[in-house]
Amino acid sequence: MIHFSINKAFFLQALNATKRAISSKNAIPILSSFKIEVNKDAITLTGSNGQISIETIISSNNEDAGLLVSQTGAILLEANFFTNIVSSLPDIIFEFKEIEQQQVLLVSGKSEITLKGKDVSHYPRLQEMETSQPLVLKTELFKTLISETAFAASHQESRPILTGVHFTLTNNNELKAVATDSHRLSQRKMTLDKTSANFDVVIPSKSLREFSSVFSDAVETIEVFFSDSQMLFRSDTINFYTRLLEGNYPDTDRLLTNQSETTLVFSTGALRQAMERAFLVSNATQNGTVKLEITSQKVTAHVNSPEVGKVNEELDVLESSGSDLTISFNPTYLIESLKALKSETVEIHFISPVRPFTLLPADDKENFIQLITPVRTN
Amino acid sequence: MIHFSINKAFFLQALNATKRAISSKNAIPILSSFKIEVNKDAITLTGSNGQISIETIISSNNEDAGLLVSQTGAILLEANFFTNIVSSLPDIIFEFKEIEQQQVLLVSGKSEITLKGKDVSHYPRLQEMETSQPLVLKTELFKTLISETAFAASHQESRPILTGVHFTLTNNNELKAVATDSHRLSQRKMTLDKTSANFDVVIPSKSLREFSSVFSDAVETIEVFFSDSQMLFRSDTINFYTRLLEGNYPDTDRLLTNQSETTLVFSTGALRQAMERAFLVSNATQNGTVKLEITSQKVTAHVNSPEVGKVNEELDVLESSGSDLTISFNPTYLIESLKALKSETVEIHFISPVRPFTLLPADDKENFIQLITPVRTN
C-alpha cells in the first residue's frame, strides 16, 4: 500500500516527460496508463506505446523532488487523467496514499481526491536489457545527427525498413547514419572520441524524433545499449527504450558518387526561400516540380501550375562551374534538405537531368552528404 | 488593369486581418477569395463568410503602407494562396500588375509570380448600410461587455435566437447585453457617455468573438450602425459587418431576482481552481455534477464519479450568511462564469436547491449579474 509525499511541480514534470511515450489511442488499452513503482528511495514512472517506452526515475536524494516514501508498492493510473488531477492540486506538495487495493487518495491543502487505479500485474513487461559496456554519446551531437538524417526516412509503411535510420559503427569509432525514402537520401558520419563495439541497427525515425524531445540539452551525455530487437538510451533520470526495425537495410554506399558535371554554390537561406515560393505554386499541381535552368550566365527557377499561376525567378549564385543543365525536381525535397543544413552556404553537384544531384554543406564536405533524385519531364 | 506597388509587410497584415472573415470551407466557393478593389488613393480588401464581412482599407496617405497606385481596377484572388504567396516574396516592397484579364503579375526582387484571379462581378454584394448617426462605443468597453456575456450564449442551433447576445439601448444611453443558453445567463449593463437612438438587436455570439479579434486595442472608439438585418462596426481602416439574428429574444428580466436565503463570498480565483478540480472528476461521468454543502460551520464541495474517483474539498469562504443548503450543479457553468468576472471576490446568492443561484462581482453589484440553474439530484 503505497504512501509518499512529493513536490507537485517536480512530480508533474516527471509525469509529462513519461507521458511522451503514451499515445492516447493505443490498441492495448492498458498502455494508456502510467506504471508507478514506489521503492524505498525512488519512484519509477513508466509509459509505453509498445514501440517506445520511457522510465523516469525520481530519487529521494534529489532535493527538488521533496520525496518522502513511507510505504512502497506499485499501481497503474490512467495517464492523462492523473496528470490533469495532479496539475490541479492546490498546494506545493501533496500526499499519495493507497487507501485500499487500487484506490489512491491524493491530499493537497484542503482537497482530497480519490482515484481508481489498476493492478500493476496487467502491465506488459518491457524487455530486459543487458546494460554492460555502454556506448557513450554526447546528447547534443546525437541530436544534430538525428536532425540531419531522420527527415529523409520514408513516411510510408510500404517498405518498413526505410522508415528507419540506418546506424552503423565500424572500426569501433566510425559512426554513420543514413536515411532514404528512395527519392532522397541523407548520410552523416562522425568519429567518436571513445571506441566501442561495432553495431549495425535500424532505428525507427519516429523514435529518434522522440529522443530529441525526451532528452533536454541539459543532459550532457547518454549511454546507449543494444539487444537484438531493441535499444536503450540512458541518462541519470531517464531510460528511453525503442524497438529496432527488423530486416536488411539497402546498400546505400553505391548511390554516392564524386562525379560532377555542373557545380553551384548558393546561400542556404536564399535558396530555401526561393524554393518555398516555388513550392507554393508547384504544390497546386499534383507532383508539381520546379525546373532549374543553369547556364553560364545565370540560374533561373521556373514553376508552371496551369490552374493557379507561374513562378519565374533568377537565383543568386555565389559560385558556378561546369556545363549548362536543365533539371526538374520536387522543391519539397530541396527545402527539407536545406533545412537540415547548418552551413550558411551549400554546394550542389549535378551530373545529368536524370541522375540524382548531391548537396554538401560548404563547411563540412567530408561528413554530411545528401542526394535528391530529379523528376523526368518532357 | 490594376497596377500598384506597396510595402509587403503592411499589405500582408491587411490581408491577414481581412482573412479573419473567410472560412476555408464555405458552401459558396467564391467566398474563399479576397475582393481587391484598387482606387486612385486607396485599396479596399474584402473578405466574407456570408455571416460576417470585413473590409480593410489601405490609404495611400498612410506612409507605412508605401502605396503607389498607377492604375485602378478590381479582382478576386484565392485568399489563403494569395496570402502565402505575398508572405513568401523576397523584397520589402512588391509590384502588383494585372497583365491580362484576371491575370496578376507580382514582382519582388528577382522573383516574378503570375497568379490567376477571377472576375470581380462573381462576388456577392454586401448589403449597403446607411451610415448616418452612428452610435460611438469605446472599443475596450465593448470588448469587456462581449467577454462578460457572449460565453453564456447557446452553442446549439436548436433555438437559433439563443446563439446570440441580446443588445438593447433604452432611454438613449442605457446599454444592456444579455446572453443565455437556458441553463445559465449573463447580463451586463452600461451607461453610455453620449446619447443615441434606442435599439433592440440580437447579435450572433460568434460575430462578437470575432469583433474582439478584428479590432485591436489601439482602436480607441468604433462607430456602430444598424439596419434591419445587419450591423456595421466601423473604424478608420476597418468595416466589420455582421448579420443580425431574426426573431424575438425571450424576456429575461423576469428571471432576475434579489431574493437570497444563503449568501457566500469567495475569492474568485480560489473558487475557480476548486471547481476545475471538481470538473476533472465530474467530467468522467455523463452530466456529472458537483455538490455544494453549505452549513454555518463550513462549505464543502463533493464529486462522485463511480468510474474514476471522488473529490471532497473544504472551500475557503470569505463571508457567509443565511440558512444551510445543499445544491448540485454542473461545475463548467460556474468555471466559465468565474472566468468572466474581473472582480477578485464574488458574491453568490442561493434561494433553494432547485432555484437558479446568482453571481455578482463584489466590486460592481449593480451592473453585472449571472444566473446558474442547479441540477436536481436525489
Interface residues (C-beta under 8 A of the other chain):
Chain A: E78 F81 N84 I85 S88 L89 P90 K110 S111 E112 I113 T114 L115 K116 Q273 A274 E276 R277 L280 V281 A284 E307 V308 G309 K310 V311 N312 E313 E314 L315 D316
Chain B: E78 F81 N84 I85 S88 L89 P90 K110 S111 E112 I113 T114 L115 K116 Q273 A274 E276 R277 L280 V281 A284 E307 V308 G309 K310 V311 N312 E313 E314 L315 D316
